[in-house]
Amino acid sequence: MTPTYYIMSPKNQKVKDVCALQQKSKVRKEKKQFVVEGRRELQHCIDAGMEVQCFFQCPELQDEETKAMMEKRIGKVELTAEE
């Protein structure tokens, strides 16, 4: 089972890392990663064979179609808290 974490703090390192990817092309080039927003764009990347390394979501806003797509891709998830 793939663990999924509830991130409660904007000071969390994972949040800082994804913000850096969004804001700094140097970071994207160095890590050879980029941020994708939205179910349709995520599906395009998956269809193109790209690997999803990290998935952030707001559970209150997640729709069933996105949930099903991610469960198919990464499996059922176990929720745990993380600061």
C-alpha positions in Angstrom: 0.0 0.0 0.0 1.4 3.4 -0.9 1.4 5.9 2.0 -0.2 9.2 1.5 0.4 12.1 3.9 -1.8 14.9 5.1 0.5 17.9 5.1 -0.7 20.5 7.6 2.0 23.1 7.4 3.1 25.4 4.5 6.5 25.2 6.1 6.7 21.5 5.2 9.8 20.7 3.1 7.7 18.9 0.4 5.6 22.0 0.0 8.8 24.2 -0.3 10.2 21.8 -2.9 7.2 21.9 -5.1 7.0 25.7 -4.8 10.6 25.9 -5.9 9.9 23.7 -8.9 7.0 25.9 -9.9 8.9 29.2 -9.5 12.5 28.5 -10.5 13.5 27.1 -13.9 17.0 26.4 -12.6 15.5 23.9 -10.1 13.4 22.3 -12.8 16.5 21.8 -15.0 18.6 20.5 -12.2 16.1 18.0 -10.9 14.7 17.2 -14.4 11.2 17.6 -12.9 8.2 19.8 -13.4 4.8 20.5 -11.8 1.6 19.6 -13.5 -1.7 21.0 -12.3 -5.1 19.6 -13.1 -6.6 16.2 -13.9 -6.5 16.6 -17.7 -2.9 17.7 -17.8 -1.9 14.9 -15.4 -3.7 12.4 -17.6 -1.8 13.7 -20.7 1.5 13.1 -18.8 0.5 9.6 -17.8 -0.7 8.8 -21.3 2.7 10.0 -22.6 4.5 7.5 -20.3 5.8 10.0 -17.8 6.4 8.9 -14.2 4.4 10.5 -11.4 6.9 11.0 -8.5 4.7 13.0 -6.2 1.0 13.8 -6.1 -0.5 16.7 -4.1 -4.2 17.1 -3.6 -6.8 18.8 -1.5 -9.1 16.0 -0.3 -12.0 18.4 0.1 -11.8 19.3 -3.6 -10.9 15.9 -5.1 -13.5 14.4 -7.4 -14.1 10.7 -7.9 -12.6 10.6 -11.4 -9.3 11.9 -10.2 -9.3 9.6 -7.2 -10.0 6.6 -9.5 -7.2 7.7 -11.9 -4.7 8.0 -9.1 -5.7 4.7 -7.5 -5.2 3.0 -10.8 -1.8 4.6 -11.2 -0.4 4.3 -7.6 -2.8 1.9 -5.9 -4.9 2.4 -2.7 -3.4 4.8 -0.3 -3.0 4.8 3.5 -3.5 8.3 5.0 -1.1 9.5 7.8 -0.4 13.0 9.1 2.9 14.8 8.5 4.0 18.3 9.4 
